Every structure is written in C-alpha cells, then in structure tokens.
C-alpha cells in the first residue's frame, strides 16, 4: 500500500474547515465519520485474499456520490457514458496488460473529459466519476476472478486521483472566488456601492449546508 494521500487530505480539510468555521465543515465531518465507520467495519470483518475491500474508502465514496447526486440535475446520461469508459479500461487491462504505458492516466483523462462535457458542473462531474467507479467494482470482481492474486477495491490510483482532482478543483474555485471578490471590492471603493456583487458565480462550498 502506498502512502495514504487521500486519507490525509480528507483529515486536513476536515480540521481546516472546522477551525475556520467554513460552510463546508459539516460535509467534511460526514465524510470523516463515514471513513471511521467503514474502517471499523473493515477491522471487524475478515477480508480474504485476493479481494481486499477497503470499506473505509468505499464508505466515503458512497456518501460523496449520494451528496453529489442530490446537487446535480444530469444523472443518468453522464453515469452511463463514464461507466462504459471505465468498463472498457478494465477489459483492456485484462486482455492487453502492459501494451501502452500510462494507460490508467490515458483513460483517466478521457473519463474526466467525458464526465465534464456531459454535465458541465462540479457536482455533476463528481456524481458521474464516483458512480462509475463504484459500479465498476462489481465488474472488476467478476472480470479479474481467477486471473490476479491480489487487488485493492477501490484501487489506490482511483482513490488518490479522485481525492486530488476534486480537492484541486475546489481550491481553484476558492482562488477564483477570492480574486473576484477582491475586484468587486476595489470597484466599490473606487466608484461607490454597486449591485454587481450578486452577479458572480457562487462558490461551490457555499452550496453545502
């Protein structure tokens, strides 16, 4: 197992949001509780080789998926296309292992692009990517049976890439929001109060209760 970057990022964001009393602190607290419950179940249940079900990560992904589904209108079509792409990657890796270097990154770029193009929103992309990853676990279990000796479900690559992607995306949104507000404040100070403050795009985390 490589260094658990995803877990440390989740812990850091939970502590940060509660320390600064941000609107998203409840969201990250729910994710942390889900991870703890999943970890407790993982320790209490016997996990047999070759299928190492990381229940802590699965719990976080399921909660995140439900949260994202509640905040997007486009659900079925993006999930359908991303599930097909993830399934194609699984079949390609099984039938042609090692043919192309960085095949996981190649499919990841295609997957993220399709998810974004079919949803055009943060939560829509999150719902499509997380949902397809969860559905693909059953396909991996069936496809890899009798072929491999050990596999992490979900894989380290999928988990760390997902956490990194949505963390960076949210961070860029924060930066954009910060500079937008600074420009509006500068404009108000120079020209007087205006109503332009309500026109900019709201930060994603402010949609979190």
Backbone bond lengths (Angstrom), bond angles and torsions (degrees), N, CA, C in turn:
res aa  C-N    CA-C-N  psi(-1)  N-CA   C-N-CA  omega(-1)  CA-C   N-CA-C  phi
1 X - - - 1.466 - - 1.521 110.12 -
2 X 1.336 117.46 127.37 1.441 120.83 178.73 1.521 109.41 -77.17
3 X 1.331 115.70 175.58 1.463 119.73 -177.63 1.531 110.25 -58.45
4 X 1.331 118.04 132.15 1.477 120.87 -176.17 1.528 112.35 -76.73
5 X 1.328 115.82 72.43 1.464 119.84 -178.48 1.528 111.53 -58.94
6 X 1.327 115.75 -44.18 1.455 119.66 -176.25 1.513 112.90 -58.59
7 X 1.335 116.94 -43.06 1.458 120.85 -179.22 1.529 111.60 -64.23
8 X 1.331 116.48 -41.27 1.457 119.98 -179.29 1.522 111.48 -69.77
9 X 1.315 117.01 -36.54 1.469 120.00 176.12 1.523 110.20 -63.66
10 X 1.332 116.47 -43.50 1.464 120.76 178.87 1.525 111.23 -61.72
11 X 1.327 117.00 -44.22 1.462 120.84 178.95 1.525 110.97 -64.01
12 X 1.322 116.77 -43.74 1.467 120.77 -179.64 1.527 111.37 -61.93
13 X 1.335 117.04 -44.85 1.463 120.28 -179.70 1.525 111.55 -66.00
14 X 1.328 116.47 -36.69 1.467 119.46 177.64 1.520 111.00 -62.96
15 X 1.326 116.99 -47.53 1.466 120.71 179.25 1.521 111.44 -65.41
16 X 1.335 116.71 -39.93 1.465 120.56 -178.68 1.524 111.64 -64.57
17 X 1.327 116.39 -47.02 1.464 119.40 -177.45 1.525 112.14 -66.44
18 X 1.329 117.18 -34.09 1.466 119.11 178.20 1.521 111.28 -76.26
19 X 1.330 117.53 -34.96 1.464 120.02 177.80 1.521 111.29 -65.03
20 X 1.340 116.38 -42.55 1.460 121.15 -178.99 1.521 112.84 -90.63
21 X 1.344 116.79 2.34 1.471 122.67 178.29 1.528 112.00 53.68
22 X 1.311 115.59 47.90 1.463 120.51 178.57 1.526 110.92 -79.06
23 X 1.341 114.86 161.21 1.461 119.64 -178.73 1.527 112.50 -64.16
24 X 1.326 117.08 -24.56 1.464 120.74 -175.20 1.524 113.31 -88.06
25 X 1.326 117.92 5.78 1.471 118.94 -174.97 1.529 111.79 -64.45
26 X 1.318 118.02 -35.07 1.466 120.20 178.73 1.524 110.73 -65.19
27 X 1.326 116.92 -38.81 1.463 121.68 178.88 1.523 111.20 -60.67
28 X 1.327 116.78 -48.60 1.461 120.07 -178.78 1.525 111.65 -70.56
29 X 1.323 117.24 -30.71 1.463 119.27 175.84 1.525 110.52 -65.05
30 X 1.324 117.34 -40.85 1.467 120.99 177.99 1.527 110.41 -62.71
31 X 1.335 117.00 -42.03 1.466 120.18 178.05 1.526 111.19 -62.99
32 X 1.323 116.91 -41.11 1.467 120.54 179.57 1.523 111.20 -65.57
33 X 1.327 116.94 -41.98 1.467 120.48 177.57 1.525 110.45 -62.87
34 X 1.334 116.50 -41.17 1.467 120.21 177.59 1.524 110.71 -60.83
35 X 1.328 116.84 -40.92 1.467 120.51 179.38 1.532 110.31 -64.04
36 X 1.322 116.94 -43.71 1.465 120.52 -179.28 1.524 111.41 -64.37
37 X 1.330 116.65 -42.40 1.466 119.63 178.12 1.527 110.99 -64.34
38 X 1.327 116.33 -41.87 1.460 119.94 178.07 1.514 112.17 -64.65
39 X 1.327 116.45 -38.58 1.462 120.29 179.13 1.515 110.46 -66.74
40 X 1.331 116.31 -39.24 1.456 119.19 177.07 1.514 112.10 -63.02
41 X 1.332 116.37 -41.50 1.466 120.16 177.54 1.519 111.07 -66.33
42 X 1.327 116.27 -36.61 1.468 120.24 179.96 1.523 111.38 -65.64
43 X 1.331 116.28 -39.05 1.464 120.27 178.69 1.525 110.90 -70.87
44 X 1.318 115.97 -37.77 1.456 119.91 -177.40 1.511 114.50 -75.31
45 X 1.344 116.73 -26.58 1.459 120.49 -178.86 1.521 110.60 -98.21
46 X 1.297 115.94 147.13 1.463 120.84 177.56 1.523 109.33 -78.70
47 X 1.326 116.88 122.80 1.463 122.36 178.70 1.519 108.19 -102.39
48 X 1.307 117.01 119.08 1.459 121.19 -175.90 1.516 111.22 -96.77
49 X 1.332 114.96 145.32 1.459 121.78 173.66 1.520 107.50 -75.92
50 X 1.331 120.41 144.00 1.465 126.67 8.62 1.512 115.01 -91.24
51 X 1.325 118.10 -1.00 1.464 119.32 -173.38 1.517 110.78 -94.28
52 X 1.335 115.79 102.07 1.457 120.62 177.97 1.525 108.48 -96.65
53 X 1.325 115.96 97.08 1.460 121.32 179.42 1.521 108.97 -83.18
54 X 1.320 116.34 110.59 1.459 121.03 177.46 1.526 107.99 -83.03
55 X 1.329 115.70 89.33 1.460 121.05 -172.94 1.519 112.61 -66.55
56 X 1.334 117.53 -28.24 1.464 119.99 178.46 1.526 110.55 -64.63
57 X 1.320 116.44 -47.14 1.464 119.96 179.19 1.522 111.39 -68.86
58 X 1.314 116.42 -37.41 1.464 119.61 177.65 1.525 111.14 -62.06
59 X 1.326 116.82 -39.85 1.465 120.19 179.19 1.525 110.99 -63.38
60 X 1.326 116.52 -42.98 1.465 120.46 178.44 1.524 110.79 -63.45
61 X 1.325 116.79 -43.68 1.461 120.49 -179.41 1.525 111.73 -63.75
62 X 1.318 117.02 -40.14 1.458 120.03 -179.37 1.529 111.48 -67.13
63 X 1.341 116.73 -42.35 1.467 120.12 177.74 1.523 110.25 -64.65
64 X 1.328 116.49 -43.29 1.465 121.14 179.38 1.525 110.95 -62.79
65 X 1.326 116.75 -38.87 1.468 121.34 179.14 1.528 111.06 -64.38
66 X 1.325 116.51 -47.31 1.466 120.12 179.12 1.527 110.47 -61.88
67 X 1.321 116.44 -42.00 1.464 120.91 179.11 1.530 110.45 -61.27
68 X 1.331 116.36 -43.99 1.464 120.27 -179.32 1.524 111.56 -67.64
69 X 1.329 117.42 -39.71 1.470 120.82 179.73 1.524 111.65 -60.93
70 X 1.310 116.47 -34.60 1.460 120.62 -179.92 1.522 112.56 -71.33
71 X 1.335 117.48 -12.37 1.456 121.21 -175.42 1.525 113.48 -118.78
72 X 1.301 116.73 17.70 1.459 120.52 176.43 1.516 109.81 -136.33
73 X 1.325 115.72 150.28 1.462 121.07 179.22 1.525 111.43 -94.02
74 X 1.325 116.82 -34.08 1.462 120.87 -179.86 1.524 108.85 -89.12
75 X 1.302 116.50 111.31 1.457 120.53 -174.30 1.526 113.09 -119.91
76 X 1.325 117.99 -53.50 1.461 120.25 -169.70 1.527 112.36 -74.06
77 X 1.327 117.77 -50.97 1.471 120.98 -174.74 1.527 111.99 -60.29
78 X 1.348 120.25 -50.33 1.468 119.37 177.47 1.525 112.62 -59.24
79 X 1.337 116.42 -41.30 1.467 119.76 179.40 1.522 110.96 -64.60
80 X 1.315 117.36 -37.45 1.466 121.62 179.78 1.528 110.95 -62.01
81 X 1.323 117.15 -49.57 1.467 120.69 -177.17 1.527 111.98 -68.79
82 X 1.320 117.18 -42.11 1.465 118.78 -179.72 1.527 111.75 -67.84
83 X 1.323 117.37 -34.24 1.466 120.25 177.11 1.521 110.92 -65.13
84 X 1.321 117.40 -39.03 1.465 120.98 177.14 1.524 110.58 -62.31
85 X 1.335 116.82 -43.72 1.466 120.50 -178.95 1.525 110.98 -65.05
86 X 1.322 117.21 -44.28 1.466 120.36 179.54 1.524 110.80 -64.70
87 X 1.330 116.78 -39.70 1.460 119.85 176.61 1.515 112.25 -64.24
88 X 1.335 116.85 -38.53 1.467 120.69 177.21 1.522 110.79 -63.84
89 X 1.327 116.97 -38.64 1.462 120.06 177.09 1.525 110.91 -62.68
90 X 1.324 116.74 -43.53 1.463 120.61 179.31 1.521 111.27 -59.96
91 X 1.323 117.27 -45.85 1.465 121.06 178.73 1.523 111.48 -64.56
92 X 1.329 116.80 -38.58 1.461 120.49 -179.69 1.524 110.86 -65.24
93 X 1.325 116.62 -43.24 1.464 120.37 -179.25 1.523 110.81 -65.69
94 X 1.327 117.45 -36.87 1.464 120.97 -179.49 1.524 111.23 -70.67
95 X 1.328 116.89 -43.32 1.465 120.70 -173.98 1.522 113.95 -86.70
96 X 1.339 116.79 -31.00 1.464 120.32 -177.73 1.522 110.09 -131.46
97 X 1.319 118.08 62.56 1.471 119.51 -177.19 1.523 111.82 -69.43
98 X 1.326 116.21 133.55 1.453 120.94 175.35 1.506 115.56 75.84
99 X 1.328 119.31 9.17 1.466 120.72 -179.48 1.520 110.50 -68.30
100 X 1.320 116.98 -46.59 1.458 121.61 -179.98 1.528 109.18 -117.36
101 X 1.344 116.52 134.18 1.463 118.38 175.81 1.525 110.79 -71.75
102 X 1.308 115.04 150.12 1.467 121.64 177.68 1.525 112.14 58.22
103 X 1.326 116.82 35.47 1.464 119.78 -178.84 1.526 110.84 -64.93
104 X 1.328 117.49 -32.61 1.463 120.14 179.15 1.524 111.24 -64.62
105 X 1.330 116.43 -40.41 1.463 120.17 178.10 1.520 111.23 -67.91
106 X 1.326 116.40 -37.96 1.463 120.08 178.96 1.524 110.90 -61.64
107 X 1.313 116.42 -48.55 1.460 119.72 178.72 1.525 111.25 -66.50
108 X 1.327 117.42 -32.70 1.464 120.29 179.15 1.525 111.24 -64.29
109 X 1.329 116.47 -42.07 1.470 120.32 178.32 1.524 110.66 -63.02
110 X 1.325 116.20 -44.85 1.468 120.32 178.73 1.523 110.42 -63.22
111 X 1.313 116.34 -42.91 1.465 121.33 -177.76 1.527 111.55 -63.27
112 X 1.320 116.44 -47.24 1.465 120.35 -179.90 1.523 110.84 -64.27
113 X 1.329 116.58 -40.10 1.466 120.40 179.48 1.522 111.37 -62.74
114 X 1.328 116.81 -45.01 1.467 120.49 -180.00 1.527 110.67 -65.33
115 X 1.327 116.40 -42.16 1.469 119.61 179.41 1.525 111.09 -61.07
116 X 1.319 116.80 -42.25 1.462 120.06 -179.81 1.528 111.75 -69.40
117 X 1.317 117.36 -43.50 1.462 120.74 -177.72 1.524 112.30 -65.92
118 X 1.312 117.50 -29.00 1.467 120.12 -178.74 1.526 112.91 -89.38
119 X 1.319 117.43 -9.70 1.468 119.77 -178.86 1.522 113.05 -122.67
120 X 1.337 116.79 -40.09 1.470 123.23 -178.13 1.534 112.30 58.58
121 X 1.321 116.41 34.22 1.462 119.95 177.13 1.523 109.49 -152.78
122 X 1.329 114.98 158.28 1.462 120.74 179.97 1.522 111.19 -64.04
123 X 1.336 116.33 -53.67 1.458 119.73 -176.09 1.519 111.90 -70.46
124 X 1.318 117.74 -31.02 1.457 119.48 175.68 1.516 111.77 -65.19
125 X 1.336 116.05 -43.48 1.462 120.30 176.53 1.519 110.95 -63.43
126 X 1.322 116.44 -41.80 1.466 120.49 179.09 1.517 111.51 -61.91
127 X 1.333 116.78 -43.02 1.464 120.44 -179.89 1.520 111.36 -65.07
128 X 1.334 117.16 -41.86 1.463 120.91 -178.64 1.527 111.63 -66.61
129 X 1.322 116.90 -46.40 1.466 120.51 -177.54 1.527 111.67 -68.51
130 X 1.318 116.87 -45.77 1.462 119.90 -178.78 1.521 111.47 -67.59
131 X 1.325 116.54 -42.54 1.460 120.00 179.25 1.515 112.85 -62.76
132 X 1.332 116.96 -43.43 1.467 120.06 179.42 1.523 111.13 -66.21
133 X 1.338 117.11 -36.01 1.467 120.15 177.85 1.526 111.22 -65.49
134 X 1.325 117.00 -40.57 1.463 120.52 178.79 1.526 111.65 -67.72
135 X 1.320 116.98 -44.07 1.462 120.06 179.87 1.525 111.68 -65.56
136 X 1.330 115.47 -31.99 1.461 118.81 -178.08 1.524 112.56 -71.61
137 X 1.321 117.88 -18.70 1.459 119.96 179.71 1.523 111.45 -60.77
138 X 1.326 116.48 -40.72 1.467 119.63 177.74 1.524 110.66 -65.59
139 X 1.334 116.46 -37.46 1.462 120.57 179.07 1.524 110.89 -67.48
140 X 1.335 116.39 -39.58 1.464 120.66 177.35 1.525 110.28 -63.51
141 X 1.321 116.01 -42.95 1.473 120.21 179.45 1.525 111.18 -59.42
142 X 1.311 117.49 -39.41 1.457 121.56 -179.84 1.530 111.65 -76.09
143 X 1.324 116.92 -42.29 1.464 121.49 -174.34 1.522 112.28 -72.50
144 X 1.338 116.89 -40.25 1.460 120.66 -175.58 1.527 113.24 -82.21
145 X 1.309 117.85 -6.88 1.458 121.14 -174.75 1.525 110.80 -59.37
146 X 1.331 116.29 123.15 1.454 121.58 179.61 1.509 114.56 82.73
147 X 1.349 117.89 0.00 1.466 120.86 -177.60 1.521 111.19 -107.05
148 X 1.320 117.09 -43.55 1.462 120.76 -176.51 1.524 109.74 -110.57
149 X 1.319 115.04 162.31 1.461 120.53 -178.65 1.524 113.02 -99.45
150 X 1.313 116.07 -22.18 1.464 118.94 -178.70 1.520 109.07 -158.06
151 X 1.334 116.54 140.55 1.463 120.86 176.84 1.518 109.09 -153.94
152 X 1.320 115.32 140.04 1.461 121.56 174.31 1.519 108.90 -89.79
153 X 1.315 116.38 133.27 1.462 121.99 177.77 1.529 108.94 -125.57
154 X 1.339 118.29 112.85 1.466 128.00 -4.60 1.522 111.23 -73.58
155 X 1.314 116.64 163.62 1.457 120.97 -176.91 1.526 110.58 -72.98
156 X 1.333 115.00 158.74 1.463 120.50 177.44 1.526 110.82 -58.93
157 X 1.328 116.34 -40.26 1.465 120.66 -177.45 1.522 110.85 -62.86
158 X 1.319 116.65 -47.99 1.470 120.96 -178.43 1.522 110.55 -63.24
159 X 1.316 117.45 -44.43 1.460 121.54 -177.63 1.527 111.49 -64.37
160 X 1.336 116.83 -53.43 1.459 120.23 -176.54 1.523 112.14 -67.66
161 X 1.336 116.97 -36.62 1.460 119.67 177.43 1.525 110.56 -64.73
162 X 1.324 116.93 -43.13 1.459 120.06 -179.85 1.515 112.60 -63.00
163 X 1.333 116.51 -47.60 1.462 120.16 179.23 1.523 110.45 -62.49
164 X 1.327 116.59 -44.24 1.458 119.91 -179.79 1.515 112.82 -64.31
165 X 1.332 116.69 -42.82 1.463 121.01 -178.31 1.522 111.58 -60.70
166 X 1.327 117.00 -52.45 1.460 119.58 -175.02 1.527 112.27 -73.99
167 X 1.341 117.36 -25.67 1.459 119.60 174.89 1.519 110.85 -69.97
168 X 1.337 116.79 -46.91 1.466 120.71 178.71 1.522 110.66 -63.69
169 X 1.323 116.68 -42.36 1.462 121.21 179.23 1.529 110.62 -59.21
170 X 1.324 116.82 -46.47 1.463 120.48 178.33 1.524 111.23 -64.81
171 X 1.337 116.26 -38.40 1.456 119.55 178.22 1.517 112.42 -63.23
172 X 1.324 116.78 -41.22 1.463 120.18 176.54 1.525 110.90 -63.89
173 X 1.333 116.03 -37.72 1.461 119.17 176.57 1.521 111.93 -63.68
174 X 1.339 116.16 -39.42 1.461 120.29 176.55 1.523 111.19 -62.41
175 X 1.344 115.62 -44.53 1.456 119.38 179.38 1.519 112.28 -62.70
176 X 1.313 116.11 -43.54 1.462 120.31 178.30 1.519 111.07 -62.14
177 X 1.318 116.27 -43.05 1.462 120.59 179.38 1.517 111.33 -63.66
178 X 1.329 116.25 -40.67 1.459 120.76 -178.80 1.523 110.85 -61.92
179 X 1.335 116.88 -49.33 1.459 120.09 -178.42 1.526 111.66 -68.36
180 X 1.335 117.19 -32.42 1.461 119.79 176.63 1.519 110.79 -64.81
181 X 1.323 116.16 -43.84 1.460 119.84 178.93 1.522 111.18 -66.02
182 X 1.330 117.41 -37.36 1.462 120.23 177.76 1.523 110.85 -62.73
183 X 1.332 116.76 -41.80 1.464 120.10 178.84 1.522 111.11 -64.88
184 X 1.330 116.64 -40.89 1.460 120.07 179.37 1.524 111.36 -66.22
185 X 1.323 116.88 -38.47 1.455 120.33 177.45 1.521 111.09 -66.00
186 X 1.339 115.88 -39.49 1.461 119.39 177.82 1.523 111.07 -65.45
187 X 1.336 116.05 -39.14 1.464 119.92 178.58 1.524 110.92 -66.46
188 X 1.324 116.87 -40.11 1.462 120.21 178.01 1.522 111.26 -64.31
189 X 1.338 115.78 -39.56 1.457 119.28 -179.51 1.524 111.60 -68.40
190 X 1.325 116.96 -31.84 1.464 120.74 -177.08 1.520 112.73 -84.28
191 X 1.333 116.74 -41.47 1.462 120.54 -173.87 1.524 113.35 -111.33
192 X 1.322 117.01 -2.20 1.452 119.04 -178.52 1.505 110.59 97.92
193 X 1.320 118.21 172.06 1.472 122.28 -178.77 1.514 111.48 -59.28
194 X 1.334 116.01 143.59 1.461 122.14 177.46 1.507 108.81 -142.28
195 X 1.309 115.50 169.17 1.460 121.39 -179.91 1.514 112.07 -97.11
196 X 1.336 116.46 11.80 1.457 118.53 -175.66 1.511 112.53 -72.91
197 X 1.339 117.09 -11.96 1.455 119.68 -176.59 1.497 113.36 -64.63
198 X 1.316 119.01 -21.86 1.453 120.58 -178.39 1.497 114.06 -90.81
199 X 1.348 117.28 2.85 1.458 119.94 -174.30 1.512 113.40 -93.93
200 X 1.334 117.30 -20.40 1.450 118.01 -175.89 1.518 110.25 -77.14
201 X 1.300 113.50 158.44 1.470 119.80 -178.00 1.513 110.23 -68.50
202 X 1.328 116.99 132.29 1.453 122.02 -178.63 1.516 110.48 -72.00
203 X 1.295 114.47 147.38 1.460 120.75 179.16 1.513 110.79 -66.17
204 X 1.337 116.92 141.63 1.456 120.86 -176.27 1.524 112.00 -60.06
205 X 1.330 116.71 -39.02 1.456 117.92 -175.11 1.511 111.98 -69.09
206 X 1.332 118.88 -20.36 1.454 120.59 178.84 1.517 111.79 -73.21
207 X 1.314 116.80 -12.20 1.448 120.51 174.94 1.521 111.42 -79.82
208 X 1.325 115.76 -11.28 1.453 119.94 179.68 1.515 108.93 -82.77
209 X 1.333 117.87 132.24 1.461 119.96 -179.67 1.520 111.52 -67.44
